[in-house]
Structure formats: C-alpha cells, structure tokens
Amino acid sequence: MKKQTIAIDTPYVRPDAYGSLAVPIYNNVAFEFDDAAEMADAFCNRIKAPDYARVENPTVTNLEQRVRLLTNAAHVTAFNSGMAAISNTLLAVASQGKNIVTSHHLFGNTLALISNTLLRFGVKPRLRDLTDLQAVEDAIDEHTCCVFLEIVTNPQLEVADLHAIAEIAHQKGVPLIVDSTVIPFTETHLRELGVDVEVVSSTKYLSGGGTSLGGLVIDYGTFPLINQRIKYELLFNLGAYMTSQAAYLQTLGLETLDVRYQRQAANALQLAEGLRELGMIQNVNYIGLKDNPYYQLAQRQFGKTAGAMLTIDLASKDACFRFLNRLRLIHRATNLFDNRTLAIHPASTIFGLFPEHQLEKMNVRQTTIRLSVGLEAVEDLLEDLQQALEDDL
Ligand SMILES: *Cc1c(COP(=O)(O)O)cnc(C)c1O
C-alpha cells in the first residue's frame, strides 16, 4: 500500500469492544491480566502485552506501528517530546569516556544537551564542520559512540552529505543518528543513504495544529543495542514515553500529514520565489531554490520537496524587529510546521542566551528571520510580508 493509505488504514492491534473507527484513547495506567502466569509473561517480555503505561500503551503502540510501516523501520518508539527522543537515543549509545561527533549547527537544546548535560556525565562533544568529510573522518576514533547531525540545520539551512558521512562512520563501526524533523519521513528514504536511526520532533509536522508535544525514534535495526537499551532500560528508568492523549492527537495529524505537507512545501517554494522577486531582501535562503548551494544535494537526498522552513536576511537586527512587529497575518511565535505561518528572530530568542562569539561559530546571524510556512493562501502571506517589508523603505 502507498503511504497515504498506510497513514490512515493501519488497524490497531486489539480492536476495542465497540469497533471504534478512530484509534481509541487508552487513558489508563495499568492493564489487568487473566492469570498470574500471563502477568509474569508480560512483565518478563515472553509475551507482548501492555502492563503499565510508562512503557507501553495501545494508543501509542498504534502510532508507532503506523510510523514503522511508513518507514520500514525495525523499531519505532514514541516519546513525550522531540528532546526526549533525542536524549534517550544519545543515552542509549553514550557512556562515560565516549564522544559524540556532531556540529555547532544544531537545534539549541540539542547543542546544550550534548555540550553541557552529557558533558557532565563524561561524554565529550566533538563539534566539527560536517560538510567537511575529512574533518568528520579525523574526528571519529575508537571512543566515538555516534555521529549525530540534523538533515537540514536550523536556522543555517545547511545540508550534509548523508551517504558519504554514513560510509565514513560505518567503516569505523559507528552509527549515524540524524534529526530528520525538517523533512517528514513520509518523503525520504534515509535508510537507503545509510542512516541508522532517525529522531523526529513530532511536535512539528505530525501534530500540525501545534496540538501536542511528541518525539519519535525510528530505528532501522542496524545497531541492535540501541533499541534494546531504549525499550528495556531507558523507557523504564527515565519515564519519557509518549502519553495516549498526545499519541491520539498525533495519529490524527499523521492521517493528514501528506496532504498538509505537500501544500506547505509548495507554499514555501512559492513564497521563497515571490520574496525574491520583491527585491527588498538581502537574501532568501531556501533549499528548494535552484541556485541554493544545497539544492542538488537536497533533491538527491530528500526528493522533490524541500520542507517548509526558509530564512530571509534583512539589513540589521533592528530591521528584523521592525519587520516582525508589522506582521498582521503571520504569527510571531516559535515552533515549526504549524498549520499557521510563523516568524521568529532566532538570534534573540531560541539562541538569545548564547554569547555572541558562540552565535558566530553557530552561524546564527542577527539579521536573520526564520519563517515556518503554513497552509494559508500564499497570496495572503506574500501580501503580509510585502507590507511588513515596505514600511521600512
Ligand atoms: C523542535 C525541534 C526539536 C525539539 O523538539 P521538541 O518536540 O520541542 O522537544 C529538536 N530538533 C529540531 C530540529 C526541532 O525543530
């Protein structure tokens, strides 16, 4: 079956008593057993049956199952935020004395997790330019526990060569773990490029309406220890599993993901082209524009769509603030891939507490506005952007 069908028509494992057409919300914590032997089997993983909702819940299992069928992954685990998916995955591979090869160009909290939190437990960050393959190769040694990267960095919109990095990592027996939040897994075939594990903030495209936090670990089974640690150690000991309420909302989101995403990506491309024609902006950065330095690589790796995030550069930080303040339709808010279009000045918000020299290293500029393009009519969006820009001329 095709992805659109799988997203909608994956039956839940145990049909409920009333044949509910939508996935039921199992809003309970504990599950009852017919006899002591079955209970023992469930607790000791001899049979697969939920016993306690910190580690398994049928509503969440159904979401995981749909994502597994959509990605052909070996295992999918749902967490209660993107950060929970990322931290649990890194904790599954890392231990004292190991290092993580990654880049400065990371989601702010991921960078802080790797360079502060994990460092306190003796895991060392190796921050490199991941578009420099020699630098990646030189950074990996016998203590490297993974190479971690974002498939399109935010807000730099940098794209690394996944196939080349996977080859380098695998030659040294190291898994490649990627954050693929920016392009939905329904569009890509990252396993074919050599990716071992994808982590996703399902808060973004999946939830759609910004209804719920969630994270997914999509594990292709190439490094079996990762799933064992996640499923049989970390879910139990860290307690960051997705809740049934969030899974329900995100399952509804998954059912309409493809149509929403196609529209959002088309809107983003049209907006990028339209903004450029306005000629009032110093720079429009979108990996779906043919003359973007990453266009060819992005098309090869991710297919014909290029996501719904773009950035524009204005003359100064003040110009960015004036522009944001004049927006009438587009919302001043963080978050990505909401149904509504959102605008933010990353340097003063998401990265607002980072010192200037670090911002430089991360290539987060004071002149950049990030746009997450939604489902509105593109003419209305362009008109709002135009009036917000024009007043500054
Ligand atoms: C939002 C985001 C995260 C964190 O996800 P939460 O669901 O907010 O915890 C991680 N990585 C990327 C690329 C993101 O955009």
The ligand as a Gaussian input file, in Angstrom:
#p B3LYP/6-31G(d) Opt

LIG

0 1
 C       11.637000      21.376000      17.758000
 C       12.857000      20.615000      17.442000
 C       13.421000      19.750000      18.377000
 C       12.859000      19.574000      19.775000
 O       11.598000      19.043000      19.739000
 P       10.532000      19.255000      20.953000
 O        9.381000      18.426000      20.495000
 O       10.249000      20.702000      21.052000
 O       11.178000      18.719000      22.189000
 C       14.544000      19.045000      18.010000
 N       15.093000      19.177000      16.789000
 C       14.575000      20.006000      15.853000
 C       15.223000      20.100000      14.521000
 C       13.449000      20.750000      16.150000
 O       12.948000      21.585000      15.234000

